Amino acid sequence: MTKDVIALTPKMPDTWTVMAGLGAAGPDAELTTAADDAVIQLCGTGGRPLVSVEAPVLVQVPGEAQRLLGDQVPAPDGPFWWTEARATTSAPEAGHLAGSVCGRLTLLLGGTTWPPEAATTDVVPPTSDLTALPAPGQPTVDVLTDSTAVVLHDRPVLALTTWLSDVLRTTTQSALSLQIVTPPHVRLSTPARTTLAKSPNRWIIQDPTDGYYDGLTGTVLRWQDGTFAPARTADGQAAIAEAFTTITPTDDRQLIVAFRTEHPADEQLVLGRSLEAAWRTLTGAPPAGWGTAEPINLPWSTRQLTDLARDRAPAPTHLLAIGHPDRPAIATHRITRTTTGIEEDITLTLGYGPDETPPLDAIGPLAETLVAEHGLATMLTSLRRARRDLTAPPHFEAPPVPLALTLGPDDVHETGLPHASRPPLSLRPVQLGPTAKPALHYPLGDGTNGEAWTTLQQLTQHLKAAPGPARSPR
């Protein structure tokens, strides 16, 4: 199993401190770099990566250590540096070596190591024959076949870290499937769930009763021809693991707001304002932070994220945003340059406990604000029963139930206002924005009745059937 050890330090690990940490492998250890020099690899036989140490990240967002590592983690007060060492257990000494790298950092800089029992300052020279490990230049994985990269992983929350993003990028470029195997207690962060739900990647649970199963679908899996694939029943159907369907219902809920905005390309355009408007409307405060991976490390700044998107253009930019610890909220944010301007695709998810009321009465005013001030194209709002902390456990969760659909002015115009405003249902859309070119907001229910999916399907079919050229809502 790939073993992660993390140093959380109040001071930045400078070059000399990092070298002292890497000295845990002894004076003869071989060093290489990966991920555009953002990762240093301690190597063994044949240059095979044994331990990968990522560039330190300054975390300036409160609550990130506790969100990803557990409430009991004694993170330093205020901003702190997060340095990850990742070891393959294909070599018995690798985990001990990763613990020594991080233990030396915290000895010199203060702070803490996660998990605390991993910290040491021993010298651990590589001794194993590593010729069976991935070739140099590959990210640290545990099994590599012609079709699949397999990582065995164990920490409280599997998050969309820089490492995971790098592995995904490398496997995609190599036409490989990424399969991450974890024990049953591991949960996925919202961004990691979104990423691993995309084929051909899998989140795989190693269960003592069912063996292996897909943590998002429940499909029982078996190792076949160099990859984990569905185990078929006698009639050829995919089996579902009992552990996936044996659940305790939760009274927690998640409010999901997915919307797309469109803007003309302009030098004065500041991105992220629509996301901030949604956050303020639904929580009373702006996001706490943003970044490109987890842990989310930068204080919220629309100007800085705009600068990053400009630097990366015309390539798309994928960002994350996080809320304050007392109100769980996280967003994925994709910025894309199109032939007509700039699009922002945003999914904001907020968590609520049994004694908290999701602000459903704020959805209409939010739609109106996004139409009037932020170029709203479409918005779908839904509610689901799921964990307040916004992580996904490896068992069945009911799908979200639609609350409302908002169609922006351009889509209403192309569909035709008379057609769009008179669906063959009991729905009575609310006009938003200027009378000459309004948007339409369709309330679909209160999030408790699954029949809202049928209503939404009938509505979208009606909109697609508009006379003349029409653009279906996205």
C-alpha positions in Angstrom: 0.0 0.0 0.0 1.3 3.5 -0.9 2.1 5.1 2.5 1.7 8.8 2.9 3.5 10.8 5.6 2.8 14.5 5.9 4.9 17.2 7.7 2.8 20.2 8.9 5.3 22.9 9.9 5.0 26.6 10.9 8.1 27.5 9.0 8.9 27.0 5.3 11.2 24.0 4.5 14.0 25.8 2.7 16.5 24.0 0.5 18.9 23.1 3.3 16.1 21.7 5.5 14.7 19.7 2.6 18.2 18.3 1.9 18.5 17.3 5.6 15.2 15.5 5.3 16.3 13.7 2.1 19.4 12.7 4.0 17.3 10.1 5.7 18.2 7.8 2.7 21.9 8.1 3.4 24.7 9.7 1.4 24.5 7.3 -1.5 20.8 7.7 -2.3 19.9 8.7 -5.9 17.6 11.7 -6.4 15.5 12.6 -9.4 12.7 15.0 -10.1 9.2 14.7 -11.6 6.1 16.9 -12.3 8.2 19.7 -13.8 10.6 19.6 -10.8 7.7 19.9 -8.3 8.4 16.4 -6.9 11.7 15.0 -5.7 12.1 11.3 -5.8 14.4 9.1 -3.7 15.2 6.2 -5.9 16.5 2.7 -5.5 17.7 0.0 -7.9 17.6 1.2 -11.5 16.4 4.6 -10.6 13.0 3.3 -9.6 11.1 5.8 -7.4 11.0 4.7 -3.7 9.7 7.8 -2.0 8.3 11.0 -3.7 8.5 14.3 -1.8 6.2 17.0 -3.1 7.1 20.7 -3.0 5.9 22.3 0.2 2.5 24.1 0.1 1.7 27.1 2.2 -1.8 26.5 3.5 -3.5 29.8 4.4 -7.1 28.5 4.6 -8.4 27.6 8.1 -9.6 24.0 8.7 -7.9 22.3 5.8 -5.7 19.9 7.9 -8.7 18.9 9.9 -11.0 18.5 6.9 -8.6 16.1 5.1 -6.7 14.4 8.0 -9.3 14.4 10.8 -10.4 16.6 13.6 -7.7 15.5 16.0 -4.7 16.7 13.9 -2.8 19.3 15.9 -2.0 21.6 12.9 0.1 24.7 13.7 -1.8 27.9 14.5 -2.2 30.2 11.6 -0.8 29.5 8.1 1.4 26.4 7.9 3.5 24.5 5.4 2.2 21.1 4.1 4.9 18.7 2.8 3.9 15.2 1.6 6.2 12.2 1.3 4.7 9.2 -0.5 6.3 5.8 -0.3 5.6 2.6 -2.1 5.3 -0.5 0.0 6.8 -2.6 -2.8 9.9 -2.0 -0.8 9.6 -2.7 3.0 11.9 0.2 4.0 10.1 2.8 2.0 7.4 3.7 4.6 10.1 4.0 7.3 12.1 6.3 5.0 9.1 8.6 4.3 8.5 8.9 8.1 12.2 9.8 8.6 12.0 12.5 5.8 9.0 14.2 7.5 10.3 13.5 11.0 13.5 15.4 10.2 11.5 18.3 8.8 9.4 18.7 12.0 12.5 18.3 14.2 14.1 21.2 12.5 11.0 23.4 11.9 8.6 22.5 14.6 5.0 21.4 13.9 3.7 17.9 13.6 3.8 14.8 11.5 0.8 12.8 10.2 0.4 10.1 11.2 2.3 10.9 14.4 3.6 7.4 14.9 5.4 7.6 11.5 7.8 10.3 12.6 11.5 9.2 13.1 14.9 10.5 12.2 16.6 7.2 11.4 18.8 6.7 8.4 17.1 4.3 6.1 19.2 3.4 3.0 17.4 1.7 0.2 18.2 -2.1 0.2 15.4 -3.7 -1.8 15.5 -5.0 -5.3 13.2 -2.5 -7.1 13.4 -3.6 -10.6 9.7 -4.6 -10.6 8.6 -1.1 -9.7 7.5 1.5 -12.3 10.2 2.9 -14.6 11.8 6.2 -13.8 9.6 9.2 -14.8 6.4 7.4 -13.7 4.5 8.6 -10.6 4.7 6.5 -7.5 2.2 3.6 -8.0 2.0 0.1 -6.6 1.1 -2.0 -9.6 1.6 -1.0 -13.3 0.3 -3.2 -16.1 -0.2 -2.6 -19.8 -3.7 -1.2 -19.1 -3.9 -0.1 -15.5 -2.0 1.9 -12.8 -3.1 0.7 -9.3 -2.4 2.7 -6.2 -3.2 1.2 -2.7 -4.1 4.2 -0.5 -5.1 4.7 3.2 -5.8 8.1 4.7 -9.1 9.4 6.1 -10.1 11.4 3.0 -8.8 10.7 -0.5 -8.6 14.2 -1.9 -7.7 15.7 -5.3 -4.1 16.4 -4.3 -1.3 17.6 -6.6 -0.1 14.0 -6.6 -3.4 12.6 -7.7 -3.8 15.2 -10.4 -0.3 14.3 -11.7 -1.1 10.6 -11.7 -4.3 11.2 -13.5 -2.5 13.3 -16.1 0.2 10.7 -16.6 -2.2 7.8 -16.9 -4.4 9.7 -19.3 -1.5 10.5 -21.5 -0.4 6.8 -21.4 -4.0 5.6 -22.1 -4.0 3.8 -18.7 -6.9 3.4 -16.3 -6.2 4.6 -12.7 -7.6 2.4 -10.0 -7.2 3.5 -6.4 -7.7 0.8 -3.8 -8.6 1.8 -0.2 -9.9 0.2 3.0 -13.7 0.7 3.8 -13.1 3.6 6.2 -11.7 5.9 3.5 -14.0 8.6 2.1 -13.7 10.8 -1.1 -13.6 14.6 -1.1 -16.1 16.1 -3.5 -13.5 17.0 -6.1 -11.9 13.6 -5.9 -15.3 11.9 -6.3 -16.1 14.0 -9.4 -12.7 13.0 -10.9 -12.8 9.3 -10.1 -16.4 8.9 -11.3 -15.1 9.5 -14.9 -14.4 6.4 -16.9 -12.0 4.5 -17.0 -10.9 5.4 -13.5 -12.2 3.6 -10.4 -12.3 3.9 -6.6 -12.0 0.3 -5.3 -12.9 -0.8 -1.8 -11.1 -3.8 -0.3 -13.8 -5.3 1.9 -13.3 -8.3 4.2 -16.6 -9.9 3.1 -17.1 -8.9 -0.5 -13.5 -8.8 -1.6 -13.2 -5.8 -3.9 -16.0 -3.6 -5.1 -16.4 -0.2 -6.8 -16.9 2.4 -4.1 -19.2 4.6 -6.3 -21.4 1.9 -8.0 -21.1 -1.1 -5.7 -20.1 -3.4 -8.5 -18.2 -6.4 -7.3 -14.7 -6.5 -8.9 -12.1 -9.2 -9.5 -8.5 -8.9 -10.7 -8.7 -10.1 -14.3 -6.1 -9.7 -17.1 -4.1 -7.0 -15.4 -7.0 -4.9 -14.2 -10.0 -4.8 -11.8 -13.1 -5.7 -13.8 -16.7 -6.5 -12.9 -17.4 -10.0 -11.6 -20.4 -11.5 -13.4 -23.1 -13.6 -12.0 -24.3 -16.9 -13.6 -26.7 -14.9 -15.8 -24.0 -12.5 -16.9 -25.1 -9.6 -14.7 -22.7 -7.5 -12.6 -23.0 -8.4 -8.9 -23.5 -5.6 -6.2 -21.6 -5.9 -2.9 -23.7 -6.3 0.2 -21.5 -3.7 2.0 -22.4 -1.1 -0.6 -26.2 -1.5 0.1 -26.0 -2.0 3.9 -26.3 1.6 5.1 -27.6 3.7 7.9 -29.8 6.5 6.5 -28.6 10.0 7.3 -30.5 13.2 8.1 -27.7 15.3 6.7 -28.3 17.1 3.5 -26.3 18.7 0.6 -27.5 21.6 -1.5 -26.0 21.5 -5.0 -26.0 24.5 -7.2 -24.6 23.9 -10.7 -24.5 26.9 -13.1 -22.8 28.2 -16.2 -22.1 31.9 -16.9 -20.9 33.5 -20.2 -18.9 36.7 -20.6 -17.5 38.6 -23.5 -13.7 38.4 -23.6 -12.6 41.7 -22.1 -9.4 42.9 -20.5 -11.3 44.2 -17.5 -13.2 41.0 -16.9 -12.8 39.6 -13.4 -13.6 35.9 -13.0 -15.0 34.2 -9.9 -17.5 37.0 -9.1 -20.5 34.8 -9.9 -19.2 32.1 -7.5 -18.6 34.7 -4.8 -22.2 36.0 -5.3 -23.6 32.5 -5.0 -21.5 31.9 -1.8 -22.6 35.2 -0.2 -26.3 34.6 -1.1 -26.3 31.1 0.4 -23.9 31.5 3.4 -23.7 35.2 4.1 -19.9 35.2 3.5 -17.5 34.8 0.6 -15.4 31.7 0.0 -12.5 31.2 2.4 -10.0 30.0 -0.1 -9.2 28.8 -3.6 -6.5 26.7 -5.3 -5.8 24.2 -8.0 -5.6 21.1 -5.7 -6.3 19.9 -2.2 -5.4 21.0 0.4 -6.9 24.3 -0.8 -4.3 26.8 0.2 -4.8 30.4 -1.0 -7.0 33.0 0.6 -10.0 33.9 -1.7 -9.1 36.4 -4.4 -11.0 36.9 -7.6 -8.1 38.9 -9.0 -5.5 36.2 -8.4 -7.6 33.4 -9.9 -8.4 35.7 -12.9 -4.6 36.2 -13.4 -4.0 32.4 -13.3 -6.8 31.8 -15.9 -5.2 34.5 -18.2 -1.8 32.9 -17.9 -3.2 29.5 -18.9 -5.4 30.7 -21.7 -6.3 29.5 -24.2 -6.1 26.2 -22.3 -8.9 25.7 -19.7 -8.4 26.3 -16.0 -9.7 24.0 -13.3 -10.0 25.5 -9.8 -11.4 24.6 -6.4 -12.9 26.9 -3.7 -13.6 26.1 -0.1 -15.8 27.7 2.6 -15.2 28.4 6.3 -15.1 25.4 8.6 -18.4 26.3 10.3 -20.3 26.0 7.0 -19.1 23.1 4.9 -19.0 24.3 1.3 -16.8 23.4 -1.7 -16.9 24.3 -5.4 -15.3 23.1 -8.6 -14.8 25.9 -11.1 -13.8 25.4 -14.8 -12.9 28.4 -16.9 -12.9 28.0 -20.7 -12.2 30.3 -23.6 -14.7 29.9 -26.4 -15.2 31.5 -29.8 -17.6 34.0 -28.3 -16.0 34.7 -24.9 -15.4 33.2 -21.6 -17.4 30.5 -19.9 -17.4 29.6 -16.2 -18.8 26.2 -15.2 -19.3 26.0 -11.5 -20.7 23.4 -9.1 -21.1 24.6 -5.5 -22.0 22.0 -2.8 -23.0 23.0 0.7 -23.6 20.7 3.7 -26.2 20.9 6.4 -26.8 18.8 9.6 -30.2 17.5 10.8 -30.8 20.7 12.8 -29.9 23.0 10.0 -32.2 24.3 7.3 -30.9 24.6 3.7 -31.7 28.1 2.3 -34.1 27.0 -0.4 -35.8 30.4 -0.3 -32.6 32.0 -1.5 -32.4 30.0 -4.8 -34.8 32.4 -6.6 -33.0 35.6 -5.5 -29.7 33.9 -6.4 -31.0 33.2 -9.9 -32.1 36.8 -10.3 -28.7 38.1 -9.2 -26.8 35.8 -11.6 -29.0 36.8 -14.4 -28.9 40.5 -13.7 -25.1 40.8 -12.9 -23.2 37.8 -14.0 -24.3 36.5 -17.4 -26.1 33.4 -16.3 -26.6 30.8 -19.0 -28.2 27.9 -17.1 -28.5 26.8 -13.4 -29.8 23.6 -11.9 -30.3 23.4 -8.2 -30.8 20.1 -6.3 -31.0 18.7 -2.8 -29.8 15.3 -1.6 -29.5 13.3 1.6 -25.7 13.0 2.1 -23.0 13.8 4.6 -22.7 17.3 6.0 -18.9 17.2 5.7 -19.3 16.8 1.9 -17.3 13.5 1.7 -18.5 10.4 -0.1 -18.5 7.1 1.8 -18.1 3.8 -0.1 -21.8 2.9 0.0 -25.0 3.8 -1.8 -26.2 7.4 -1.6 -29.5 8.6 -3.0 -29.2 10.8 -6.0 -30.0 14.5 -5.7 -33.6 15.7 -6.3 -34.0 18.7 -8.5 -35.3 21.9 -6.9 -35.2 24.4 -9.8 -34.0 25.0 -13.3 -33.1 28.5 -14.5 -32.7 29.2 -18.2 -30.7 32.3 -19.1 -31.8 35.1 -21.5 -30.0 33.7 -24.5 -31.4 30.2 -24.2 -34.9 31.6 -23.6 -34.5 33.8 -26.7 -33.3 30.9 -28.9 -36.0 28.6 -27.6 -38.7 31.3 -28.0 -40.3 33.0 -25.0 -43.9 31.8 -25.8 -42.8 28.2 -26.1 -40.4 28.3 -23.1 -42.9 30.0 -20.8 -45.7 27.5 -21.4 -44.5 24.0 -20.7 -47.2 21.2 -20.8 -47.0 20.9 -17.0 -48.3 22.6 -13.9 -45.1 24.6 -13.9 -45.3 28.4 -13.9 -41.9 29.8 -14.6 -40.9 33.2 -13.1 -39.5 35.8 -15.5 -36.2 37.3 -14.4 -34.3 40.3 -15.9 -35.5 42.8 -18.5 -38.9 42.2 -20.1 -37.4 42.6 -23.6 -35.1 39.5 -23.1 -36.0 37.7 -19.9 -34.6 34.6 -18.2 -37.0 32.0 -16.9 -36.8 30.3 -13.5 -38.7 27.0 -13.1 -39.4 25.8 -9.5 -39.5 22.0 -9.5 -40.3 21.1 -5.9 -38.8 21.2 -2.4 -36.2 18.4 -2.9 -38.2 15.7 -1.1 -40.1 14.1 -4.1 -38.2 12.1 -6.6 -40.9 12.7 -9.2 -39.2 16.1 -9.8 -36.8 14.2 -12.0 -39.7 13.2 -14.3 -40.8 16.8 -14.3 -37.4 18.0 -15.2 -37.1 15.5 -18.0 -40.5 16.5 -19.5 -39.5 20.2 -19.2 -36.2 19.6 -21.0 -37.9 17.6 -23.8 -40.4 20.4 -24.2 -37.6 23.0 -24.5 -35.7 20.9 -27.0 -38.8 20.6 -29.1 -39.0 24.4 -29.7 -40.1 25.4 -33.2 -37.2 26.7 -35.3 -33.5 26.7 -34.3 -33.2 26.0 -30.5 -30.4 25.3 -28.2 -31.1 22.8 -25.5 -30.3 23.8 -22.0 -27.0 22.6 -20.6 
